[in-house]
């Protein structure tokens, strides 16, 4: 044993308010600061968690990046994004049902050259906040089945439409990807997201 951890590195990207830190907390049992009204992630932070036999690696390192859109341009945070992407085995873009994808598309295109050549990098899009009542549909739509802890059929149809839209916008522009609908606060889709991140 040489004392070096064999780590799997994961970078989380996404617009301010999309729930990156909340998802990280749910996935990895952390307690990063979160606030639904203001951005809590102002600098790049990384946390290494011993995997304790839960993966093929000794440890998992998670990069939590400042939100895209915190400033009018990504310039103040560009080095954070470049470093995280360069170090990562998996890039997770966190988006929502009602947010525009243009800032994320621009950022990902600017980061393509920072992926180490020949390195097999996974790309997963986490579709978060799927229980939000301020998204698509009318105000009277029931979007969540609290008993089953899952989206209602009406919301499932909206999620499928959003996934198709994401596929049209991102296909062929960055890396091959999977889209996983999640709701961090309700613990919905967390195990599926973890599976896609680590597989």
Helices and strands as residue ranges (DSSP letters): E 7-14, H 20-28, E 45-50, E 59-64, G 75-77, H 78-87, E 90-96, H 102-111, G 112-114, E 122-128, E 144-145, E 150-151, H 153-170, E 178-181, G 184-186, H 190-198
